[in-house]
Amino acid sequence: MNDNAPPETQDSDAEAEDPAVAPDKLALDSWHRQNGARMVEFAGYMMPVQYEGIIAEHLWTREHAGLFDVSHMGQLAISGEGAAQALETLLPGDISELKPGRVRYSLLLDETGGILDDLLVTATPDGYSLVVNGATKWDDIAHLREHLPDEITINHLADDGLLALQGPEAAVALGRLGIVPQSDGESAVGALKFMQAGAYLWSDIRLGISRTGYTGEDGFEISVSNQHIEALANALVQQPEVKPVGLGARDSLRLEAGLPLYGHDLTDQTDPVSAGLAFAVSKARRIEGGFPGAERIVGLLNEGTPGKRVGLMLEGRMAAREGAPVLSGDVQVGLVTSGGFSPSLQRPIAMAYVDTGQAEIGTALSIEVRGKRLEAVVSAMPFVPHRYHRQGAS
């Protein structure tokens, strides 16, 4: 990825915007500009794509801690009697068994099992919180309102922003802020493990904090009211470990981590099994069904899929971008869905869907880019190991 150019894909959103509609501004818009951000239109918002440069920001996050503004994402609160069972009619995860303070990755599916969005579900004392992708959030809200029973309340937390603090030194930096649990029954922020969450207070400011992220590194996502988001951002970047990081590095970080991007690696034409996301279909739901496309998805789990999402390591320095054909000999066997230069590995990498017969790790393929053939090998993902702070880890 060129360090002086915006990435072709970032975050988890498609970029089909109406040019007649002016993009919205984030609550931190002025803050980003004051900190030297180059702003681009993305998912209906003006967003910081980079500050000092994509490669520098990428490597800083891998070594220290990067602060990302992801307030364009949709934050939803779902409540009401039977909310878990209602959500299970739309998601393939076992929501009913999710204990308060636990987070689960899930998929919003259409009637054929196609992926409408990928999202995080957190069980809270009052119900469930969902974090959905920015460019799909209005469609997601409409879909939820249409399909959930009337007694289920959907609250779009439009006045709250979302910051992501990511990197191996994120916990150290966050720990200096004096954040305390809102309830006596909750743990300190540093005691959270990967895919756990809680409600906290910073001075008198309420924060919703989860140990989650989209970079493959340890880190946190922090929900905070737009009224207080600038104060929190300032407090974080005053820590020596933390620098602001834009969407460009967020894209290269998630690609190295092998994390799919909605609108590119995932679409409504993509099923969870081919996408390598079968873990999002819980064991109980595979037996019980009751979610959209269950019969088709269970069939694919049992019988296999014609294609699979794979990682590709490329030779040379030229990157392959979305839409580039993947070939075995002279026969096209797939299509690149995400690609770029890996700052950590110092080589180009990509994700693609290829025919299952060509998906085995070590398979030699080629990618056609601008009339040239780039040699590539099917590789295990993640390309760079995840460093999540998991339960039971020292």
SEROBA-987186 format. One record per residue (C-alpha): residue in one letter; x, y, z. Coordinates in Angstrom, 2 decimals. Layout:
N
node residu = A; x = X; y = Y; z = Z
...
//
This chain:
394
node residu = M; x = 0.00; y = 0.00; z = 0.00
node residu = N; x = 1.38; y = 3.39; z = -1.00
node residu = D; x = 2.02; y = 5.36; z = 2.20
node residu = N; x = 0.91; y = 8.58; z = 0.53
node residu = A; x = -2.35; y = 7.34; z = -0.94
node residu = P; x = -5.65; y = 6.38; z = 0.68
node residu = P; x = -6.32; y = 2.64; z = 0.76
node residu = E; x = -8.76; y = 1.19; z = -1.69
node residu = T; x = -10.66; y = -0.42; z = 1.18
node residu = Q; x = -10.81; y = 0.41; z = 4.85
node residu = D; x = -12.82; y = -0.67; z = 7.87
node residu = S; x = -15.90; y = -2.81; z = 7.28
node residu = D; x = -17.96; y = -0.75; z = 4.94
node residu = A; x = -18.90; y = -0.43; z = 1.29
node residu = E; x = -18.29; y = 3.02; z = -0.15
node residu = A; x = -21.27; y = 3.53; z = -2.44
node residu = E; x = -22.32; y = 7.07; z = -1.51
node residu = D; x = -24.78; y = 9.48; z = -3.14
node residu = P; x = -22.63; y = 12.37; z = -4.42
node residu = A; x = -25.57; y = 14.76; z = -3.91
node residu = V; x = -25.56; y = 14.08; z = -0.16
node residu = A; x = -22.94; y = 15.97; z = 1.81
node residu = P; x = -20.94; y = 13.69; z = 4.15
node residu = D; x = -21.59; y = 13.95; z = 7.86
node residu = K; x = -18.92; y = 15.18; z = 10.26
node residu = L; x = -17.73; y = 13.17; z = 13.23
node residu = A; x = -17.80; y = 14.81; z = 16.64
node residu = L; x = -13.98; y = 14.77; z = 16.46
node residu = D; x = -13.78; y = 16.32; z = 12.99
node residu = S; x = -11.96; y = 19.47; z = 14.15
node residu = W; x = -9.77; y = 17.42; z = 16.49
node residu = H; x = -8.62; y = 15.23; z = 13.61
node residu = R; x = -7.76; y = 18.23; z = 11.47
node residu = Q; x = -5.92; y = 19.94; z = 14.33
node residu = N; x = -3.85; y = 16.78; z = 14.74
node residu = G; x = -2.83; y = 16.85; z = 11.07
node residu = A; x = -5.23; y = 14.29; z = 9.62
node residu = R; x = -5.89; y = 14.05; z = 5.92
node residu = M; x = -9.65; y = 13.62; z = 5.63
node residu = V; x = -11.53; y = 11.59; z = 3.03
node residu = E; x = -15.18; y = 10.78; z = 2.50
node residu = F; x = -15.97; y = 7.29; z = 3.70
node residu = A; x = -19.23; y = 5.53; z = 4.61
node residu = G; x = -21.10; y = 8.85; z = 4.53
node residu = Y; x = -18.66; y = 10.65; z = 6.83
node residu = M; x = -15.50; y = 12.68; z = 6.53
node residu = M; x = -12.93; y = 10.37; z = 8.09
node residu = P; x = -9.19; y = 10.61; z = 8.88
node residu = V; x = -7.31; y = 8.36; z = 6.45
node residu = Q; x = -3.84; y = 9.15; z = 7.84
node residu = Y; x = -1.89; y = 11.59; z = 10.00
node residu = E; x = 1.86; y = 11.11; z = 9.56
node residu = G; x = 1.60; y = 8.25; z = 7.07
node residu = I; x = -0.05; y = 4.85; z = 6.75
node residu = I; x = 3.09; y = 2.73; z = 7.14
node residu = A; x = 4.37; y = 4.69; z = 10.14
node residu = E; x = 0.95; y = 4.52; z = 11.82
node residu = H; x = 0.62; y = 0.81; z = 11.05
node residu = L; x = 4.00; y = -0.05; z = 12.59
node residu = W; x = 3.37; y = 2.21; z = 15.61
node residu = T; x = 0.16; y = 0.29; z = 16.33
node residu = R; x = 1.94; y = -3.06; z = 16.05
node residu = E; x = 4.65; y = -1.89; z = 18.47
node residu = H; x = 2.84; y = 0.56; z = 20.80
node residu = A; x = -0.81; y = 1.76; z = 20.67
node residu = G; x = -2.89; y = 3.49; z = 18.01
node residu = L; x = -6.06; y = 5.49; z = 18.64
node residu = F; x = -8.75; y = 5.14; z = 15.97
node residu = D; x = -12.00; y = 7.10; z = 15.69
node residu = V; x = -14.61; y = 4.61; z = 14.52
node residu = S; x = -17.64; y = 6.68; z = 15.47
node residu = H; x = -19.19; y = 6.08; z = 12.05
node residu = M; x = -20.05; y = 2.57; z = 13.22
node residu = G; x = -23.61; y = 1.98; z = 14.41
node residu = Q; x = -24.17; y = 1.38; z = 18.11
node residu = L; x = -27.54; y = -0.18; z = 18.91
node residu = A; x = -29.20; y = -1.19; z = 22.19
node residu = I; x = -31.69; y = -4.06; z = 21.97
node residu = S; x = -34.03; y = -4.66; z = 24.90
node residu = G; x = -37.36; y = -6.20; z = 25.81
node residu = E; x = -38.68; y = -9.53; z = 27.00
node residu = G; x = -37.45; y = -12.32; z = 24.75
node residu = A; x = -34.75; y = -10.18; z = 23.09
node residu = A; x = -32.26; y = -13.05; z = 22.94
node residu = Q; x = -34.69; y = -15.43; z = 21.26
node residu = A; x = -35.77; y = -12.68; z = 18.87
node residu = L; x = -32.17; y = -11.97; z = 17.85
node residu = E; x = -31.60; y = -15.68; z = 17.29
node residu = T; x = -34.19; y = -15.59; z = 14.51
node residu = L; x = -31.80; y = -13.29; z = 12.59
node residu = L; x = -28.33; y = -14.34; z = 13.82
node residu = P; x = -26.75; y = -17.84; z = 13.81
node residu = G; x = -25.12; y = -17.48; z = 17.24
node residu = D; x = -26.33; y = -18.82; z = 20.57
node residu = I; x = -27.37; y = -15.45; z = 22.00
node residu = S; x = -29.45; y = -16.91; z = 24.84
node residu = E; x = -26.34; y = -18.43; z = 26.42
node residu = L; x = -24.33; y = -15.19; z = 26.27
node residu = K; x = -23.63; y = -14.06; z = 29.84
node residu = P; x = -23.62; y = -10.36; z = 30.79
node residu = G; x = -20.28; y = -8.77; z = 29.95
node residu = R; x = -19.50; y = -11.24; z = 27.17
node residu = V; x = -19.10; y = -10.31; z = 23.52
node residu = R; x = -19.79; y = -12.51; z = 20.49
node residu = Y; x = -19.01; y = -12.03; z = 16.82
node residu = S; x = -22.06; y = -12.74; z = 14.69
node residu = L; x = -23.63; y = -12.29; z = 11.27
node residu = L; x = -26.87; y = -10.71; z = 10.14
node residu = L; x = -28.19; y = -13.11; z = 7.50
node residu = D; x = -30.80; y = -12.91; z = 4.76
node residu = E; x = -33.30; y = -15.65; z = 3.98
node residu = T; x = -30.78; y = -17.58; z = 1.86
node residu = G; x = -27.94; y = -17.36; z = 4.40
node residu = G; x = -26.23; y = -14.47; z = 2.60
node residu = I; x = -24.36; y = -12.07; z = 4.87
node residu = L; x = -26.07; y = -8.69; z = 5.27
node residu = D; x = -23.49; y = -7.52; z = 7.82
node residu = D; x = -21.01; y = -8.76; z = 10.40
node residu = L; x = -21.30; y = -7.37; z = 13.90
node residu = L; x = -20.49; y = -7.71; z = 17.59
node residu = V; x = -23.16; y = -8.60; z = 20.15
node residu = T; x = -22.59; y = -7.84; z = 23.84
node residu = A; x = -24.85; y = -9.04; z = 26.64
node residu = T; x = -25.61; y = -6.18; z = 29.05
node residu = P; x = -27.67; y = -6.02; z = 32.25
node residu = D; x = -30.49; y = -4.39; z = 30.24
node residu = G; x = -30.37; y = -6.51; z = 27.11
node residu = Y; x = -27.87; y = -6.53; z = 24.24
node residu = S; x = -25.70; y = -4.00; z = 22.47
node residu = L; x = -24.82; y = -4.40; z = 18.80
node residu = V; x = -22.00; y = -2.69; z = 16.94
node residu = V; x = -22.68; y = -2.76; z = 13.20
node residu = N; x = -20.83; y = -1.37; z = 10.22
node residu = G; x = -21.16; y = 2.29; z = 9.34
node residu = A; x = -22.23; y = 2.05; z = 5.71
node residu = T; x = -24.78; y = -0.67; z = 6.46
node residu = K; x = -26.16; y = 0.62; z = 9.77
node residu = W; x = -29.31; y = 2.22; z = 8.36
node residu = D; x = -30.14; y = -0.92; z = 6.38
node residu = D; x = -29.39; y = -3.01; z = 9.48
node residu = I; x = -31.69; y = -0.90; z = 11.64
node residu = A; x = -34.47; y = -1.16; z = 9.04
node residu = H; x = -33.96; y = -4.93; z = 8.80
node residu = L; x = -34.08; y = -5.32; z = 12.58
node residu = R; x = -37.20; y = -3.17; z = 12.89
node residu = E; x = -38.91; y = -5.17; z = 10.17
node residu = H; x = -38.10; y = -8.61; z = 11.56
node residu = L; x = -37.97; y = -8.21; z = 15.34
node residu = P; x = -41.27; y = -8.31; z = 17.28
node residu = D; x = -42.88; y = -4.99; z = 18.22
node residu = E; x = -42.18; y = -5.56; z = 21.91
node residu = I; x = -38.42; y = -5.50; z = 21.25
node residu = T; x = -36.97; y = -1.99; z = 21.54
node residu = I; x = -34.18; y = -0.88; z = 19.19
node residu = N; x = -32.33; y = 2.23; z = 20.33
node residu = H; x = -29.78; y = 3.77; z = 17.98
node residu = L; x = -27.16; y = 5.46; z = 20.19
node residu = A; x = -26.58; y = 8.27; z = 17.73
node residu = D; x = -25.17; y = 10.63; z = 20.38
node residu = D; x = -22.36; y = 8.23; z = 21.32
node residu = G; x = -19.00; y = 7.96; z = 19.61
node residu = L; x = -16.62; y = 5.01; z = 19.47
node residu = L; x = -12.84; y = 5.02; z = 19.93
node residu = A; x = -10.56; y = 2.02; z = 19.39
node residu = L; x = -7.27; y = 1.86; z = 21.29
node residu = Q; x = -5.21; y = -0.91; z = 19.73
node residu = G; x = -1.72; y = -2.29; z = 20.25
node residu = P; x = 0.47; y = -4.16; z = 22.75
node residu = E; x = 0.75; y = -1.09; z = 25.01
node residu = A; x = -2.95; y = -0.20; z = 24.91
node residu = A; x = -3.68; y = -1.64; z = 28.36
node residu = V; x = -0.78; y = 0.26; z = 29.94
node residu = A; x = -1.93; y = 3.57; z = 28.44
node residu = L; x = -5.59; y = 3.06; z = 29.32
node residu = G; x = -4.68; y = 2.00; z = 32.84
node residu = R; x = -3.26; y = 5.43; z = 33.66
node residu = L; x = -6.59; y = 7.20; z = 33.16
node residu = G; x = -8.11; y = 6.12; z = 36.47
node residu = I; x = -11.12; y = 4.41; z = 34.92
node residu = V; x = -13.20; y = 2.51; z = 37.48
node residu = P; x = -16.10; y = 0.05; z = 37.21
node residu = Q; x = -19.54; y = 1.62; z = 37.27
node residu = S; x = -20.80; y = -1.32; z = 39.35
node residu = D; x = -19.17; y = -3.00; z = 42.35
node residu = G; x = -19.64; y = -6.31; z = 40.59
node residu = E; x = -17.43; y = -5.44; z = 37.61
node residu = S; x = -13.70; y = -5.89; z = 37.19
node residu = A; x = -11.11; y = -3.22; z = 36.52
node residu = V; x = -10.56; y = -2.44; z = 32.85
node residu = G; x = -7.18; y = -4.17; z = 32.86
node residu = A; x = -8.80; y = -7.39; z = 34.08
node residu = L; x = -11.00; y = -7.66; z = 30.99
node residu = K; x = -10.10; y = -10.48; z = 28.65
node residu = F; x = -10.61; y = -10.67; z = 24.90
node residu = M; x = -14.35; y = -10.49; z = 24.03
node residu = Q; x = -15.36; y = -9.20; z = 27.47
node residu = A; x = -16.98; y = -5.84; z = 28.23
node residu = G; x = -18.27; y = -3.67; z = 31.04
node residu = A; x = -19.62; y = -0.26; z = 32.08
node residu = Y; x = -17.06; y = 2.14; z = 33.57
node residu = L; x = -16.62; y = 5.66; z = 34.87
node residu = W; x = -13.86; y = 8.11; z = 34.00
node residu = S; x = -14.38; y = 10.92; z = 36.48
node residu = D; x = -18.17; y = 11.19; z = 36.12
node residu = I; x = -18.19; y = 10.23; z = 32.43
node residu = R; x = -19.81; y = 6.92; z = 31.53
node residu = L; x = -17.87; y = 4.62; z = 29.24
node residu = G; x = -18.76; y = 1.28; z = 27.68
node residu = I; x = -15.48; y = -0.60; z = 27.21
node residu = S; x = -14.88; y = -3.93; z = 25.47
node residu = R; x = -11.59; y = -5.74; z = 24.94
node residu = T; x = -12.11; y = -6.09; z = 21.22
node residu = G; x = -10.74; y = -4.61; z = 18.00
node residu = Y; x = -10.07; y = -4.95; z = 14.29
node residu = T; x = -6.27; y = -5.05; z = 14.11
node residu = G; x = -5.30; y = -8.46; z = 15.50
node residu = E; x = -3.63; y = -6.72; z = 18.44
node residu = D; x = -4.71; y = -6.50; z = 22.04
node residu = G; x = -6.86; y = -3.45; z = 22.60
node residu = F; x = -10.13; y = -1.87; z = 23.59
node residu = E; x = -13.15; y = -0.27; z = 21.98
node residu = I; x = -14.60; y = 2.57; z = 24.04
node residu = S; x = -18.12; y = 3.94; z = 23.67
node residu = V; x = -18.42; y = 7.50; z = 24.99
node residu = S; x = -20.89; y = 10.33; z = 24.54
node residu = N; x = -19.98; y = 12.79; z = 21.79
node residu = Q; x = -20.07; y = 15.47; z = 24.47
node residu = H; x = -17.00; y = 13.95; z = 26.14
node residu = I; x = -15.22; y = 12.18; z = 23.28
node residu = E; x = -12.68; y = 14.96; z = 22.66
node residu = A; x = -11.63; y = 15.04; z = 26.32
node residu = L; x = -11.10; y = 11.28; z = 26.25
node residu = A; x = -9.18; y = 11.41; z = 22.96
node residu = N; x = -6.91; y = 14.13; z = 24.37
node residu = A; x = -6.29; y = 12.15; z = 27.55
node residu = L; x = -5.33; y = 9.09; z = 25.53
node residu = V; x = -2.96; y = 10.76; z = 23.07
node residu = Q; x = -1.20; y = 12.46; z = 25.98
node residu = Q; x = 0.06; y = 8.99; z = 26.94
node residu = P; x = 3.52; y = 8.35; z = 25.46
node residu = E; x = 2.42; y = 5.01; z = 23.98
node residu = V; x = -0.49; y = 6.45; z = 21.98
node residu = K; x = -0.70; y = 8.20; z = 18.63
node residu = P; x = -3.79; y = 8.89; z = 16.47
node residu = V; x = -4.09; y = 6.48; z = 13.55
node residu = G; x = -6.26; y = 6.70; z = 10.45
node residu = L; x = -8.36; y = 4.33; z = 8.38
node residu = G; x = -5.49; y = 3.58; z = 6.02
node residu = A; x = -3.47; y = 1.77; z = 8.67
node residu = R; x = -6.63; y = 0.21; z = 10.07
node residu = D; x = -7.15; y = -1.45; z = 6.70
node residu = S; x = -3.59; y = -2.76; z = 6.40
node residu = L; x = -3.66; y = -3.98; z = 10.01
node residu = R; x = -6.91; y = -5.90; z = 9.57
node residu = L; x = -5.65; y = -7.40; z = 6.29
node residu = E; x = -2.50; y = -8.70; z = 8.00
node residu = A; x = -4.75; y = -10.09; z = 10.73
node residu = G; x = -6.83; y = -11.96; z = 8.13
node residu = L; x = -10.03; y = -10.17; z = 9.15
node residu = P; x = -12.68; y = -9.82; z = 6.42
node residu = L; x = -14.05; y = -6.47; z = 5.32
node residu = Y; x = -17.78; y = -6.11; z = 4.78
node residu = G; x = -18.67; y = -4.97; z = 1.28
node residu = H; x = -15.52; y = -6.58; z = -0.09
node residu = D; x = -14.63; y = -9.95; z = 1.47
node residu = L; x = -18.21; y = -10.33; z = 2.74
node residu = T; x = -21.43; y = -9.47; z = 0.88
node residu = D; x = -24.99; y = -10.73; z = 0.68
node residu = Q; x = -23.68; y = -13.14; z = -1.98
node residu = T; x = -21.28; y = -14.66; z = 0.55
node residu = D; x = -22.17; y = -17.48; z = 2.93
node residu = P; x = -20.50; y = -17.97; z = 6.34
node residu = V; x = -18.96; y = -21.32; z = 5.45
node residu = S; x = -17.19; y = -20.22; z = 2.26
node residu = A; x = -16.04; y = -17.10; z = 4.11
node residu = G; x = -14.33; y = -19.14; z = 6.82
node residu = L; x = -16.74; y = -17.85; z = 9.47
node residu = A; x = -18.42; y = -21.13; z = 10.40
node residu = F; x = -17.39; y = -20.48; z = 14.03
node residu = A; x = -20.14; y = -17.84; z = 14.11
node residu = V; x = -22.72; y = -20.63; z = 13.68
node residu = S; x = -22.86; y = -22.15; z = 17.16
node residu = K; x = -23.07; y = -25.91; z = 17.64
node residu = A; x = -26.55; y = -25.74; z = 19.14
node residu = R; x = -27.89; y = -23.66; z = 16.25
node residu = R; x = -26.49; y = -26.12; z = 13.72
node residu = I; x = -28.79; y = -28.71; z = 15.26
node residu = E; x = -31.77; y = -26.53; z = 16.16
node residu = G; x = -31.70; y = -24.20; z = 13.13
node residu = G; x = -34.21; y = -21.39; z = 13.30
node residu = F; x = -32.01; y = -18.72; z = 11.70
node residu = P; x = -32.17; y = -17.41; z = 8.11
node residu = G; x = -30.67; y = -19.79; z = 5.57
node residu = A; x = -30.13; y = -22.49; z = 8.20
node residu = E; x = -30.87; y = -25.42; z = 5.88
node residu = R; x = -28.46; y = -24.15; z = 3.23
node residu = I; x = -25.70; y = -23.27; z = 5.72
node residu = V; x = -25.92; y = -26.61; z = 7.54
node residu = G; x = -25.77; y = -28.33; z = 4.16
node residu = L; x = -22.60; y = -26.44; z = 3.27
node residu = L; x = -21.09; y = -27.34; z = 6.64
node residu = N; x = -21.79; y = -31.02; z = 6.01
node residu = E; x = -21.05; y = -31.23; z = 2.30
node residu = G; x = -18.47; y = -28.51; z = 1.72
node residu = T; x = -18.47; y = -25.42; z = -0.46
node residu = P; x = -17.42; y = -24.85; z = -4.08
node residu = G; x = -15.14; y = -21.98; z = -3.04
node residu = K; x = -13.25; y = -20.71; z = 0.00
node residu = R; x = -11.79; y = -17.46; z = 1.27
node residu = V; x = -8.01; y = -17.85; z = 1.40
node residu = G; x = -4.92; y = -15.81; z = 2.07
node residu = L; x = -2.35; y = -15.22; z = -0.66
node residu = M; x = 1.32; y = -14.27; z = -0.36
node residu = L; x = 2.59; y = -12.53; z = -3.50
node residu = E; x = 6.07; y = -12.43; z = -4.95
node residu = G; x = 7.68; y = -9.09; z = -5.79
node residu = R; x = 6.48; y = -5.66; z = -4.64
node residu = M; x = 3.34; y = -5.08; z = -6.69
node residu = A; x = 0.06; y = -5.41; z = -4.81
node residu = A; x = -3.07; y = -7.05; z = -6.17
node residu = R; x = -6.31; y = -5.17; z = -5.56
node residu = E; x = -9.95; y = -6.14; z = -5.31
node residu = G; x = -11.32; y = -7.66; z = -8.49
node residu = A; x = -8.03; y = -9.05; z = -9.80
node residu = P; x = -8.47; y = -12.53; z = -11.33
node residu = V; x = -6.74; y = -15.47; z = -9.63
node residu = L; x = -5.48; y = -18.13; z = -12.04
node residu = S; x = -4.20; y = -21.69; z = -12.01
node residu = G; x = -2.25; y = -21.91; z = -15.20
node residu = D; x = -4.48; y = -20.15; z = -17.73
node residu = V; x = -7.72; y = -20.99; z = -15.96
node residu = Q; x = -9.38; y = -18.45; z = -13.67
node residu = V; x = -10.11; y = -20.09; z = -10.33
node residu = G; x = -10.97; y = -17.10; z = -8.17
node residu = L; x = -11.05; y = -13.39; z = -7.50
node residu = V; x = -9.15; y = -11.12; z = -5.12
node residu = T; x = -11.42; y = -9.37; z = -2.61
node residu = S; x = -8.81; y = -7.41; z = -0.59
node residu = G; x = -5.15; y = -6.75; z = -1.19
node residu = G; x = -2.30; y = -4.45; z = -0.33
node residu = F; x = 1.27; y = -4.15; z = 0.84
node residu = S; x = 2.00; y = -5.55; z = 4.30
node residu = P; x = 4.21; y = -3.12; z = 6.28
node residu = S; x = 4.98; y = -5.83; z = 8.85
node residu = L; x = 5.99; y = -8.48; z = 6.34
node residu = Q; x = 7.38; y = -6.09; z = 3.72
node residu = R; x = 5.57; y = -7.87; z = 0.90
node residu = P; x = 2.17; y = -7.79; z = -0.80
node residu = I; x = -0.63; y = -9.96; z = 0.57
node residu = A; x = -4.24; y = -10.52; z = -0.42
node residu = M; x = -7.48; y = -12.31; z = 0.35
node residu = A; x = -9.41; y = -14.07; z = -2.37
node residu = Y; x = -12.18; y = -16.55; z = -2.98
node residu = V; x = -10.85; y = -19.51; z = -4.95
node residu = D; x = -12.23; y = -22.86; z = -6.03
node residu = T; x = -12.03; y = -25.34; z = -3.16
node residu = G; x = -9.71; y = -27.57; z = -5.18
node residu = Q; x = -7.17; y = -24.73; z = -5.27
node residu = A; x = -7.55; y = -23.64; z = -1.64
node residu = E; x = -5.01; y = -25.89; z = 0.06
node residu = I; x = -2.17; y = -24.05; z = 1.81
node residu = G; x = 0.93; y = -24.07; z = -0.37
node residu = T; x = -0.95; y = -24.14; z = -3.69
node residu = A; x = 0.85; y = -22.08; z = -6.33
node residu = L; x = -1.38; y = -19.66; z = -8.21
node residu = S; x = -1.01; y = -16.39; z = -10.08
node residu = I; x = -2.89; y = -13.07; z = -10.09
node residu = E; x = -3.43; y = -10.94; z = -13.16
node residu = V; x = -2.69; y = -7.27; z = -12.49
node residu = R; x = -2.53; y = -4.72; z = -15.31
node residu = G; x = -1.71; y = -7.37; z = -17.87
node residu = K; x = 1.03; y = -8.91; z = -15.72
node residu = R; x = 1.05; y = -12.25; z = -13.90
node residu = L; x = 2.03; y = -12.03; z = -10.23
node residu = E; x = 3.08; y = -15.30; z = -8.64
node residu = A; x = 1.20; y = -16.13; z = -5.43
node residu = V; x = 0.92; y = -18.95; z = -2.91
node residu = V; x = -2.10; y = -19.85; z = -0.79
node residu = S; x = -1.10; y = -19.04; z = 2.78
node residu = A; x = -2.53; y = -19.52; z = 6.25
node residu = M; x = -4.31; y = -16.60; z = 7.87
node residu = P; x = -3.72; y = -14.54; z = 9.87
node residu = F; x = -0.61; y = -13.42; z = 8.03
node residu = V; x = 0.62; y = -11.82; z = 11.27
node residu = P; x = -0.23; y = -13.70; z = 14.51
node residu = H; x = -3.07; y = -12.39; z = 16.64
node residu = R; x = -2.06; y = -11.09; z = 20.04
node residu = Y; x = -5.41; y = -10.91; z = 21.81
node residu = H; x = -5.47; y = -10.92; z = 25.62
node residu = R; x = -7.40; y = -14.15; z = 25.95
node residu = Q; x = -8.91; y = -15.86; z = 28.98
node residu = G; x = -6.25; y = -17.99; z = 30.70
node residu = A; x = -3.34; y = -16.12; z = 29.06
node residu = S; x = -0.55; y = -15.04; z = 31.35
//
